[in-house]
Structures are given as structure tokens and as C-alpha cells.
Amino acid sequence: TMMNGRSVRSVLIRGNRNGNGHTEERIPTTIQFDESSGDYRCLCNCFHVKTGAMIIGCIEALMILFYFIHSLFIYFQHDYRVQQKSGVKTDYVFPCFVAEMVGLGVATIAVILLFIGITRNKAMLVVPHIVVQCIAILCFFLLLIDGIVAFSTDSAVFYRLLNAAAFREHPNRSTVALDTGTLVHIYAMLVIYAISLILECWWVVVIYNCNRYLDERSSYMQYCLAFSTPMKTLSAR
């Protein structure tokens, strides 16, 4: 296993054969594991990657709560009775609501696993969060593309898929003319989507480095257990 350019071997190093034809075994030299290394710093070099990952997890939890409340607001603001009276048969509100709830549920599980992985120093529990982050980056990117198409075509379908604001579409038209308040709401949500995209692109690197740190820390601890090497540089993080 490679750690900061240094190779940690968890097996005995085979030496030269002696005169009897037997292979001599010797203990490898002590490997230093420096937690204060700059490789384990993040967020403009202000925090250790574990601390930074915890901060990111807390911010993401707040983001999940925000998107959850916003999605509920959009869903309950939609008047199905008006939709039925106007003759609009296609319903994009409920499927979008369900899709967002599923996504937020998966994101919540990933954040919980991230917290558990950090507190218990389990690198594998951080991996699901990285996967979900990559999916979130793709989703935010597609939402921005959807928003551009919606503003360019005034298509009711793309506005519905954007799930940024509640509105009423005409039953005989595929396009919609939104009022100023609704447009401002949609513009604001697009800005939030763009900010979320930028943050997730930044944070996924931090979480990846945290995963690498936990993996290298685990390798070092296994090395110490195998060769009874004092863990002088390993703190109780």
C-alpha cells in the first residue's frame, strides 16, 4: 500500500538465503505516518480532512433539509382540483416529488454512513457518499441544462421537471407564460442548483482525500499490529 509516496509492506521482507538454504526474514524499517501532513489538509488548508469531511457532512445535511422543505412546498402548493377542472391530464408534479424524495433519502443515508465512517475510521463507509456525490453532480448539471431549455422554449414539461416552482399550465398548450414572481423563484433555484454543483465538485475531492486518509491510516495500524511498532505519530483522531 502506498502512503504519501512511501510503501508500507504488511508482510515480512525476505532476506538472502543462508548457507543452509533457508530464507532469512527481517522486520522492515519503521514507517512514519504523519497526520499533520499537508496531504491531509483541506478547505484552503484550514482543516484536517476528517474535520473538513465532518463539516461538509453537516452542511450537506442542511442542504438536504432545505431541498426537502422546498419540495414539500412545491408539492402542496400545486392545486390538483384546478388541474382537473382545466383539463390538464399529464401530471409531472407527483413523479418529480417522489423522485426528489428518493434522492434525498439516498443522500441522507450516504451522509449518515459518512459520519459513521469518519467516527469509526472506516474508509469503506465513506465510499457510498462519494458515489452519491458523483450522482448529485450529474443531477445538478442536468437540472441546469433543463433550466436553460425551459427558459429557451417556455416548455411546461421542462419547467415541471425542474421542480423549482408551482404554476398552472394551459390545457391546450405545451408552453407556459409564467408570472414575474414564479420566474424569480425559478431563477433563484437555478442559482442554488449552480452553487450546489460547484460545492459538490469541490467537496467530492475532500471526501475522496478523507477516504484515502482513512485507508492509509488503516494500513499503518495493520502494519503496527503486525510488527509491534509504536504508533508515535498516530494521534487519537
Secondary structure, 3 states (H helix, E strand, C coil): CEECCEECCCCCEEEEECCCCCEEEECCCCCCCCCCCHHHEECCCCEEHHHHHHHHHHHHHHHHHHHHHHHHHHHHHCCHHHHHHHCCCCCCHHHHHHHHHHHHHHHHHHHHHHHHHHHCCCHHHCHHHHHHHHHHHHHHHHHHHHHHHHHHHCEHHHHHHHCCCCCCCCCCCCECCCCHHHHHHHHHHHHHHHHHHHHHHHHHHHHHHHHHHHHHHHHHHHHHHHHCCCCCCCCCC
